[in-house]
């Protein structure tokens, strides 16, 4: 191989390496640009007081209010919400939230407790309706079918908008959780409270580049204190992001 051929070969290899380096640089820039669009949703833990609904005859503590850092009850809204924040760099938009909870098995568990404690109450879950029928606690219907899907227009990054969006928990969930704890207090020789299954929240959303994203959270109610008759509960609601 002549010197001219060697020089030509080295020049070709240099051009090839330069092209590869340029490609890798462009790909890294594209990844960084994509990362700048990416939202990241997060749910905050909230302390809660559960007490009797002031406009209902039932003593089941279905009226949930958040507790602030000062230990005082917060909003008196008829729905309980979790703060939803976007800790990513980009805006999350077109957000759909899909809730799921094992109402069939938990309803059976509540009815078993009511029967053991000789409480005149019966729950049934059918056609996406959670129904309470009781002479002493009244009658009510929570329409789970209208609660298990929610939409949000957008959630801005926390660096831009510091206040979180309040995500309303389904009423049927708060009612059945309150009920299972309420009836469990009346059980004789009770050694522990029943474990409450998590409420699952699945999020589907887009970023400003129209890329699709999803995130799933397990939301758990944890009890801190409860009165002897079950009419008042203190606890907290926390979430864990599923990988």
ABEGO torsion letter per residue (X at the ends): XBAAAAAAAAAAAAAAAAAAAAAAAAAAAAAAAAAAABBBBBBBBBBBBBBBBAABABABBABBBBBBAAGBBBBABABBBBBBBBABABBBBGBBBBBBBBAAAAAAAAAAAAAAAGBBBBBBBBGGBBBBBBAAAEBBBBBAAAAABBBBABBBBAAABABBBBBBBBAAAAAAAAAAAAAAAABBGBABBBBBBBBBBBBBBBBAAGBBBBBBBBBBBBBABBBAAGABBBBBBBBBBBX
